[in-house]
């Protein structure tokens, strides 16, 4: 049976100044490691293969002997229970490292806003002045409340399904727009290596298509607004004339010119020659 070290007093431990390794007693393996410029409490133990390891407890200048001995006792209890203190410390450090890494990864809302700004900066919306605002509205209304705070790497097809699925039945057009924006945002983040997973969770050709299949069968069919007869136009025009604002005037202009809504909404003053009473729509996207 191995000889147990004599339990040293705090004064005796304080006097240990020569470089060396001193067992302090009280707990098997509890020792003081004195080096040239430091002295630290450690616990020495052997693993299942008989290899010796030293677990750092703390510096002598910070911990009292009783505090260090109490920590050593707790570590010894873990070892006797089959746990490895060094492995647990390694896992704790790895967890902290992973958490810090995750904190550096932007959430979905930030990535989506950066994507939208990138499009606006590069002239994507130059023929559609309202495009940026409308895109942000869909994201802010239907996507950000559920995905905005989540890491761009944590989003799965199931999360996309939970957002888009219910929209198919009530707001099919909005659902299609939201899904298009989501797919484009993820493609953009993947291309820039912001998202680590190379698979787009909003791609209908992958898992999302399978998950959305039942909801898409219940999609609401698009319905056009009822048309008005030629005979009713004068009454409609008169009713519009009583309303204030730009929209009624635009509607009247569309009636008088038999123009499409988009052509009227995107028209600019440089397209009109008031003197010759002509409207050149070459600058306007009317498709």
Beta strands, then each sheet from edge to edge (+ up, - down):
strand 1: 20-23
strand 2: 30-34
strand 3: 39-46
strand 4: 52-59
strand 5: 272-273
strand 6: 278-279
sheet 1: 1+ 2- 3+ 4-
sheet 2: 5+ 6-
end
